[in-house]
Amino acid sequence: MNAKVKAFPDPHIKDMGGMTLRQYYAAVALPESIREMNAIESYDCMDAVQLAFTYADCMIKYEAEED
């Protein structure tokens, strides 16, 4: 699966609009990433964001392997 695939494509918009599936997965994973960073007492927001995108990339890779 391509990480640039849109999460909620709109066929009526030329560029399909909206966030990518990778961004959507990262947004969904972000609350858990923040909890994990708090648990290890790392309060750097970038650490949580990086972890959320790592989860997103894993989900995309998993889907690609399932196809």
C-alpha positions as CSV (number, residue, x, y, z in Angstrom):
1,M,0.0,0.0,0.0
2,N,1.2,3.5,-0.8
3,A,1.5,5.8,2.2
4,K,0.2,8.6,0.1
5,V,-3.2,7.0,-0.3
6,K,-5.9,9.3,1.0
7,A,-7.8,8.2,4.1
8,F,-11.1,9.7,3.1
9,P,-10.9,10.4,-0.7
10,D,-13.5,12.5,-2.3
11,P,-14.0,11.6,-6.0
12,H,-15.4,15.1,-6.6
13,I,-12.2,16.9,-5.6
14,K,-9.5,16.7,-8.3
15,D,-6.5,16.1,-5.9
16,M,-8.7,13.9,-3.7
17,G,-8.3,16.3,-0.7
18,G,-7.8,15.4,2.9
19,M,-5.2,13.6,4.9
20,T,-3.2,10.6,3.8
21,L,-3.9,7.2,5.3
22,R,-0.5,7.4,7.0
23,Q,-1.5,10.7,8.7
24,Y,-4.8,9.3,9.7
25,Y,-3.2,6.2,11.3
26,A,-0.7,8.4,13.1
27,A,-3.5,10.6,14.4
28,V,-5.3,7.5,15.8
29,A,-2.0,6.2,17.4
30,L,-1.0,9.6,18.9
31,P,-3.0,9.3,22.2
32,E,-1.3,6.0,23.0
33,S,2.0,7.4,21.9
34,I,1.6,10.2,24.4
35,R,0.6,7.8,27.1
36,E,3.8,5.8,26.4
37,M,6.0,8.8,26.5
38,N,4.4,9.9,29.8
39,A,4.9,6.5,31.3
40,I,8.7,6.7,30.6
41,E,8.7,10.4,31.7
42,S,9.7,11.7,28.3
43,Y,7.7,14.8,27.7
44,D,9.1,15.7,24.3
45,C,6.1,16.0,22.0
46,M,8.3,15.1,19.0
47,D,9.0,11.7,20.6
48,A,5.3,11.0,20.8
49,V,4.8,12.1,17.2
50,Q,7.7,10.0,15.9
51,L,6.3,7.0,17.7
52,A,2.8,7.6,16.3
53,F,4.3,7.7,12.7
54,T,6.3,4.5,13.5
55,Y,3.0,2.8,14.4
56,A,1.4,4.2,11.2
57,D,4.2,2.9,9.0
58,C,3.9,-0.5,10.6
59,M,0.2,-0.6,9.9
60,I,0.8,0.4,6.3
61,K,3.5,-2.2,5.9
62,Y,1.2,-4.9,7.4
63,E,-1.6,-4.0,5.0
64,A,0.8,-4.2,2.1
65,E,1.8,-7.7,3.1
66,E,-1.8,-8.8,3.5
67,D,-2.6,-7.8,-0.2
